[in-house]
Amino acid sequence: MYIYPDNLKSKATLWLWQLRDIGVIGVCALLSVLALTQTGLFFPAVATAVYAFLTIRVEDISILDFIRYACEYFFLRQQFYEWRYMG
């Protein structure tokens, strides 16, 4: 008997990240190590660590998702307000 999570509709995860994020973190870590050894720049390693922290998933949401939703709500999507006089 096989038990599948969420009826095969959930995204693939490994530890605390989605597999896509693991791939991005791995490639960025490789590039940041290369940049650190060749040029001595720490910024790519810091950016990779920040991205890894922001993409940690807890209960199917990450901090990066929350920031993305907040920016979309406040800056990118027009809000619609309707004013009426109820009197």
N, CA, C and O atoms as a GROMACS GRO file, in nm:
protein
  348
    1MET      N    1   0.084  -0.118   0.000
    1MET     CA    2   0.000   0.000   0.000
    1MET      C    3   0.089   0.124   0.000
    1MET      O    4   0.179   0.136   0.082
    2TYR      N    5   0.062   0.215  -0.092
    2TYR     CA    6   0.137   0.339  -0.102
    2TYR      C    7   0.052   0.454  -0.051
    2TYR      O    8  -0.068   0.461  -0.078
    3ILE      N    9   0.114   0.543   0.020
    3ILE     CA   10   0.044   0.661   0.072
    3ILE      C   11   0.105   0.783   0.004
    3ILE      O   12   0.223   0.812   0.023
    4TYR      N   13   0.027   0.853  -0.073
    4TYR     CA   14   0.074   0.971  -0.145
    4TYR      C   15   0.026   1.097  -0.074
    4TYR      O   16  -0.089   1.103  -0.031
    5PRO      N   17   0.112   1.198  -0.061
    5PRO     CA   18   0.069   1.322   0.005
    5PRO      C   19  -0.024   1.404  -0.083
    5PRO      O   20   0.003   1.424  -0.202
    6ASP      N   21  -0.130   1.450  -0.026
    6ASP     CA   22  -0.225   1.540  -0.092
    6ASP      C   23  -0.272   1.490  -0.228
    6ASP      O   24  -0.292   1.570  -0.320
    7ASN      N   25  -0.290   1.360  -0.241
    7ASN     CA   26  -0.349   1.304  -0.362
    7ASN      C   27  -0.268   1.337  -0.487
    7ASN      O   28  -0.324   1.358  -0.595
    8LEU      N   29  -0.136   1.342  -0.474
    8LEU     CA   30  -0.043   1.374  -0.582
    8LEU      C   31  -0.060   1.515  -0.638
    8LEU      O   32  -0.017   1.541  -0.750
    9LYS      N   33  -0.120   1.604  -0.563
    9LYS     CA   34  -0.140   1.741  -0.610
    9LYS      C   35  -0.044   1.839  -0.546
    9LYS      O   36  -0.034   1.954  -0.591
   10SER      N   37   0.029   1.799  -0.443
   10SER     CA   38   0.122   1.891  -0.378
   10SER      C   39   0.253   1.894  -0.456
   10SER      O   40   0.287   1.801  -0.529
   11LYS      N   41   0.326   2.002  -0.439
   11LYS     CA   42   0.454   2.017  -0.508
   11LYS      C   43   0.560   1.934  -0.435
   11LYS      O   44   0.552   1.913  -0.314
   12ALA      N   45   0.659   1.889  -0.511
   12ALA     CA   46   0.765   1.807  -0.454
   12ALA      C   47   0.852   1.891  -0.362
   12ALA      O   48   0.898   1.998  -0.399
   13THR      N   49   0.875   1.840  -0.241
   13THR     CA   50   0.957   1.911  -0.144
   13THR      C   51   1.067   1.819  -0.092
   13THR      O   52   1.053   1.697  -0.091
   14LEU      N   53   1.176   1.881  -0.050
   14LEU     CA   54   1.286   1.810   0.012
   14LEU      C   55   1.329   1.892   0.131
   14LEU      O   56   1.368   2.007   0.117
   15TRP      N   57   1.322   1.834   0.248
   15TRP     CA   58   1.346   1.901   0.375
   15TRP      C   59   1.250   2.018   0.390
   15TRP      O   60   1.130   1.996   0.406
   16LEU      N   61   1.297   2.140   0.385
   16LEU     CA   62   1.210   2.256   0.406
   16LEU      C   63   1.188   2.337   0.280
   16LEU      O   64   1.125   2.443   0.285
   17TRP      N   65   1.238   2.290   0.165
   17TRP     CA   66   1.230   2.366   0.040
   17TRP      C   67   1.163   2.284  -0.068
   17TRP      O   68   1.160   2.161  -0.062
   18GLN      N   69   1.107   2.354  -0.168
   18GLN     CA   70   1.060   2.286  -0.287
   18GLN      C   71   1.182   2.247  -0.370
   18GLN      O   72   1.288   2.308  -0.356
   19LEU      N   73   1.167   2.148  -0.455
   19LEU     CA   74   1.280   2.100  -0.533
   19LEU      C   75   1.334   2.207  -0.627
   19LEU      O   76   1.455   2.211  -0.653
   20ARG      N   77   1.249   2.293  -0.678
   20ARG     CA   78   1.295   2.404  -0.762
   20ARG      C   79   1.387   2.496  -0.683
   20ARG      O   80   1.491   2.539  -0.734
   21ASP      N   81   1.350   2.526  -0.559
   21ASP     CA   82   1.432   2.612  -0.475
   21ASP      C   83   1.565   2.545  -0.441
   21ASP      O   84   1.668   2.612  -0.435
   22ILE      N   85   1.564   2.414  -0.418
   22ILE     CA   86   1.689   2.341  -0.392
   22ILE      C   87   1.782   2.354  -0.512
   22ILE      O   88   1.902   2.374  -0.494
   23GLY      N   89   1.728   2.343  -0.632
   23GLY     CA   90   1.810   2.358  -0.753
   23GLY      C   91   1.868   2.498  -0.765
   23GLY      O   92   1.986   2.514  -0.796
   24VAL      N   93   1.786   2.599  -0.742
   24VAL     CA   94   1.832   2.738  -0.750
   24VAL      C   95   1.938   2.764  -0.644
   24VAL      O   96   2.040   2.827  -0.672
   25ILE      N   97   1.916   2.715  -0.522
   25ILE     CA   98   2.013   2.735  -0.414
   25ILE      C   99   2.144   2.664  -0.447
   25ILE      O  100   2.252   2.718  -0.421
   26GLY      N  101   2.136   2.544  -0.504
   26GLY     CA  102   2.257   2.471  -0.540
   26GLY      C  103   2.339   2.541  -0.646
   26GLY      O  104   2.461   2.552  -0.634
   27VAL      N  105   2.273   2.587  -0.751
   27VAL     CA  106   2.343   2.659  -0.859
   27VAL      C  107   2.401   2.790  -0.807
   27VAL      O  108   2.516   2.823  -0.837
   28CYS      N  109   2.323   2.864  -0.730
   28CYS     CA  110   2.372   2.990  -0.674
   28CYS      C  111   2.487   2.968  -0.576
   28CYS      O  112   2.580   3.048  -0.571
   29ALA      N  113   2.481   2.860  -0.498
   29ALA     CA  114   2.590   2.830  -0.406
   29ALA      C  115   2.718   2.798  -0.483
   29ALA      O  116   2.827   2.841  -0.446
   30LEU      N  117   2.704   2.722  -0.590
   30LEU     CA  118   2.820   2.691  -0.673
   30LEU      C  119   2.880   2.818  -0.734
   30LEU      O  120   3.002   2.836  -0.732
   31LEU      N  121   2.795   2.904  -0.787
   31LEU     CA  122   2.843   3.029  -0.845
   31LEU      C  123   2.902   3.123  -0.739
   31LEU      O  124   2.998   3.194  -0.766
   32SER      N  125   2.844   3.124  -0.619
   32SER     CA  126   2.896   3.211  -0.515
   32SER      C  127   3.030   3.161  -0.463
   32SER      O  128   3.116   3.242  -0.428
   33VAL      N  129   3.050   3.030  -0.456
   33VAL     CA  130   3.181   2.976  -0.419
   33VAL      C  131   3.283   3.010  -0.526
   33VAL      O  132   3.397   3.045  -0.495
   34LEU      N  133   3.243   3.000  -0.651
   34LEU     CA  134   3.333   3.037  -0.760
   34LEU      C  135   3.368   3.185  -0.754
   34LEU      O  136   3.485   3.221  -0.772
   35ALA      N  137   3.272   3.271  -0.728
   35ALA     CA  138   3.298   3.415  -0.717
   35ALA      C  139   3.385   3.446  -0.596
   35ALA      O  140   3.471   3.534  -0.601
   36LEU      N  141   3.364   3.373  -0.487
   36LEU     CA  142   3.443   3.396  -0.366
   36LEU      C  143   3.589   3.356  -0.388
   36LEU      O  144   3.679   3.428  -0.344
   37THR      N  145   3.612   3.244  -0.454
   37THR     CA  146   3.750   3.199  -0.474
   37THR      C  147   3.823   3.279  -0.581
   37THR      O  148   3.944   3.300  -0.570
   38GLN      N  149   3.752   3.323  -0.682
   38GLN     CA  150   3.819   3.393  -0.792
   38GLN      C  151   3.834   3.543  -0.768
   38GLN      O  152   3.936   3.601  -0.804
   39THR      N  153   3.733   3.606  -0.709
   39THR     CA  154   3.736   3.751  -0.693
   39THR      C  155   3.734   3.798  -0.548
   39THR      O  156   3.763   3.914  -0.520
   40GLY      N  157   3.700   3.710  -0.456
   40GLY     CA  158   3.694   3.748  -0.316
   40GLY      C  159   3.567   3.819  -0.276
   40GLY      O  160   3.561   3.880  -0.169
   41LEU      N  161   3.464   3.813  -0.360
   41LEU     CA  162   3.337   3.879  -0.330
   41LEU      C  163   3.250   3.791  -0.241
   41LEU      O  164   3.230   3.673  -0.270
   42PHE      N  165   3.201   3.849  -0.132
   42PHE     CA  166   3.112   3.776  -0.042
   42PHE      C  167   2.965   3.796  -0.075
   42PHE      O  168   2.880   3.719  -0.028
   43PHE      N  169   2.933   3.897  -0.154
   43PHE     CA  170   2.792   3.931  -0.181
   43PHE      C  171   2.712   3.815  -0.241
   43PHE      O  172   2.600   3.792  -0.196
   44PRO      N  173   2.764   3.740  -0.339
   44PRO     CA  174   2.684   3.628  -0.392
   44PRO      C  175   2.653   3.522  -0.286
   44PRO      O  176   2.544   3.463  -0.287
   45ALA      N  177   2.746   3.496  -0.195
   45ALA     CA  178   2.721   3.399  -0.089
   45ALA      C  179   2.614   3.449   0.007
   45ALA      O  180   2.529   3.372   0.053
   46VAL      N  181   2.618   3.578   0.038
   46VAL     CA  182   2.517   3.637   0.126
   46VAL      C  183   2.380   3.634   0.059
   46VAL      O  184   2.279   3.602   0.122
   47ALA      N  185   2.376   3.669  -0.071
   47ALA     CA  186   2.249   3.667  -0.144
   47ALA      C  187   2.192   3.525  -0.151
   47ALA      O  188   2.071   3.507  -0.141
   48THR      N  189   2.277   3.426  -0.168
   48THR     CA  190   2.232   3.287  -0.171
   48THR      C  191   2.176   3.245  -0.035
   48THR      O  192   2.073   3.179  -0.028
   49ALA      N  193   2.244   3.284   0.072
   49ALA     CA  194   2.196   3.250   0.207
   49ALA      C  195   2.063   3.319   0.237
   49ALA      O  196   1.975   3.258   0.299
   50VAL      N  197   2.048   3.444   0.194
   50VAL     CA  198   1.921   3.516   0.216
   50VAL      C  199   1.809   3.449   0.137
   50VAL      O  200   1.699   3.432   0.188
   51TYR      N  201   1.837   3.411   0.012
   51TYR     CA  202   1.735   3.343  -0.069
   51TYR      C  203   1.697   3.208  -0.005
   51TYR      O  204   1.580   3.172  -0.001
   52ALA      N  205   1.797   3.136   0.044
   52ALA     CA  206   1.769   3.006   0.108
   52ALA      C  207   1.682   3.026   0.232
   52ALA      O  208   1.593   2.946   0.258
   53PHE      N  209   1.708   3.131   0.309
   53PHE     CA  210   1.627   3.157   0.428
   53PHE      C  211   1.485   3.198   0.390
   53PHE      O  212   1.389   3.152   0.452
   54LEU      N  213   1.471   3.284   0.289
   54LEU     CA  214   1.338   3.333   0.252
   54LEU      C  215   1.251   3.227   0.187
   54LEU      O  216   1.129   3.241   0.186
   55THR      N  217   1.310   3.121   0.133
   55THR     CA  218   1.230   3.019   0.065
   55THR      C  219   1.201   2.898   0.152
   55THR      O  220   1.148   2.799   0.102
   56ILE      N  221   1.234   2.902   0.281
   56ILE     CA  222   1.198   2.792   0.371
   56ILE      C  223   1.046   2.786   0.378
   56ILE      O  224   0.980   2.887   0.402
   57ARG      N  225   0.992   2.667   0.358
   57ARG     CA  226   0.846   2.650   0.358
   57ARG      C  227   0.799   2.591   0.490
   57ARG      O  228   0.849   2.488   0.535
   58VAL      N  229   0.701   2.658   0.550
   58VAL     CA  230   0.634   2.609   0.670
   58VAL      C  231   0.486   2.613   0.640
   58VAL      O  232   0.431   2.719   0.611
   59GLU      N  233   0.421   2.499   0.648
   59GLU     CA  234   0.278   2.486   0.618
   59GLU      C  235   0.245   2.541   0.481
   59GLU      O  236   0.146   2.612   0.464
   60ASP      N  237   0.327   2.507   0.383
   60ASP     CA  238   0.306   2.536   0.241
   60ASP      C  239   0.309   2.685   0.207
   60ASP      O  240   0.250   2.726   0.107
   61ILE      N  241   0.376   2.767   0.287
   61ILE     CA  242   0.398   2.908   0.252
   61ILE      C  243   0.538   2.948   0.300
   61ILE      O  244   0.587   2.898   0.402
   62SER      N  245   0.599   3.037   0.226
   62SER     CA  246   0.733   3.084   0.264
   62SER      C  247   0.730   3.234   0.286
   62SER      O  248   0.633   3.302   0.252
   63ILE      N  249   0.836   3.284   0.344
   63ILE     CA  250   0.847   3.428   0.367
   63ILE      C  251   0.850   3.501   0.233
   63ILE      O  252   0.794   3.610   0.220
   64LEU      N  253   0.917   3.442   0.135
   64LEU     CA  254   0.924   3.504   0.002
   64LEU      C  255   0.785   3.514  -0.062
   64LEU      O  256   0.755   3.614  -0.127
   65ASP      N  257   0.702   3.413  -0.044
   65ASP     CA  258   0.564   3.420  -0.094
   65ASP      C  259   0.487   3.534  -0.027
   65ASP      O  260   0.415   3.609  -0.092
   66PHE      N  261   0.504   3.545   0.106
   66PHE     CA  262   0.435   3.652   0.178
   66PHE      C  263   0.480   3.789   0.128
   66PHE      O  264   0.397   3.877   0.108
   67ILE      N  265   0.610   3.808   0.108
   67ILE     CA  266   0.661   3.936   0.057
   67ILE      C  267   0.608   3.962  -0.083
   67ILE      O  268   0.572   4.075  -0.116
   68ARG      N  269   0.603   3.858  -0.166
   68ARG     CA  270   0.551   3.872  -0.302
   68ARG      C  271   0.403   3.912  -0.301
   68ARG      O  272   0.361   3.999  -0.377
   69TYR      N  273   0.324   3.848  -0.214
   69TYR     CA  274   0.181   3.882  -0.204
   69TYR      C  275   0.163   4.024  -0.153
   69TYR      O  276   0.076   4.096  -0.201
   70ALA      N  277   0.243   4.065  -0.055
   70ALA     CA  278   0.231   4.201   0.000
   70ALA      C  279   0.268   4.305  -0.104
   70ALA      O  280   0.198   4.407  -0.116
   71CYS      N  281   0.374   4.284  -0.180
   71CYS     CA  282   0.412   4.379  -0.285
   71CYS      C  283   0.306   4.387  -0.393
   71CYS      O  284   0.276   4.494  -0.444
   72GLU      N  285   0.250   4.273  -0.428
   72GLU     CA  286   0.144   4.273  -0.528
   72GLU      C  287   0.022   4.348  -0.478
   72GLU      O  288  -0.040   4.424  -0.553
   73TYR      N  289  -0.014   4.328  -0.352
   73TYR     CA  290  -0.131   4.394  -0.296
   73TYR      C  291  -0.111   4.546  -0.284
   73TYR      O  292  -0.199   4.623  -0.321
   74PHE      N  293   0.004   4.588  -0.232
   74PHE     CA  294   0.026   4.729  -0.205
   74PHE      C  295   0.074   4.809  -0.326
   74PHE      O  296   0.043   4.927  -0.337
   75PHE      N  297   0.150   4.746  -0.417
   75PHE     CA  298   0.215   4.824  -0.522
   75PHE      C  299   0.172   4.787  -0.664
   75PHE      O  300   0.166   4.875  -0.750
   76LEU      N  301   0.143   4.662  -0.692
   76LEU     CA  302   0.125   4.620  -0.830
   76LEU      C  303  -0.020   4.606  -0.875
   76LEU      O  304  -0.049   4.628  -0.993
   77ARG      N  305  -0.110   4.572  -0.786
   77ARG     CA  306  -0.249   4.553  -0.825
   77ARG      C  307  -0.331   4.673  -0.779
   77ARG      O  308  -0.321   4.716  -0.664
   78GLN      N  309  -0.411   4.725  -0.870
   78GLN     CA  310  -0.494   4.840  -0.836
   78GLN      C  311  -0.608   4.796  -0.745
   78GLN      O  312  -0.675   4.696  -0.770
   79GLN      N  313  -0.627   4.873  -0.640
   79GLN     CA  314  -0.734   4.844  -0.546
   79GLN      C  315  -0.860   4.917  -0.591
   79GLN      O  316  -0.851   5.027  -0.647
   80PHE      N  317  -0.974   4.860  -0.568
   80PHE     CA  318  -1.101   4.918  -0.608
   80PHE      C  319  -1.182   4.950  -0.484
   80PHE      O  320  -1.213   4.860  -0.404
   81TYR      N  321  -1.214   5.075  -0.467
   81TYR     CA  322  -1.294   5.118  -0.353
   81TYR      C  323  -1.424   5.180  -0.405
   81TYR      O  324  -1.424   5.256  -0.502
   82GLU      N  325  -1.532   5.146  -0.342
   82GLU     CA  326  -1.661   5.200  -0.381
   82GLU      C  327  -1.720   5.275  -0.263
   82GLU      O  328  -1.739   5.219  -0.155
   83TRP      N  329  -1.747   5.403  -0.285
   83TRP     CA  330  -1.801   5.486  -0.178
   83TRP      C  331  -1.949   5.508  -0.202
   83TRP      O  332  -1.990   5.542  -0.314
   84ARG      N  333  -2.028   5.489  -0.100
   84ARG     CA  334  -2.172   5.512  -0.109
   84ARG      C  335  -2.220   5.590   0.014
   84ARG      O  336  -2.166   5.579   0.124
   85TYR      N  337  -2.321   5.665  -0.011
   85TYR     CA  338  -2.384   5.732   0.101
   85TYR      C  339  -2.507   5.652   0.138
   85TYR      O  340  -2.600   5.638   0.059
   86MET      N  341  -2.506   5.599   0.260
   86MET     CA  342  -2.618   5.518   0.307
   86MET      C  343  -2.697   5.600   0.409
   86MET      O  344  -2.681   5.581   0.530
   87GLY      N  345  -2.779   5.688   0.364
   87GLY     CA  346  -2.848   5.771   0.460
   87GLY      C  347  -2.984   5.807   0.424
   87GLY      O  348  -3.051   5.878   0.499
   0.00000   0.00000   0.00000
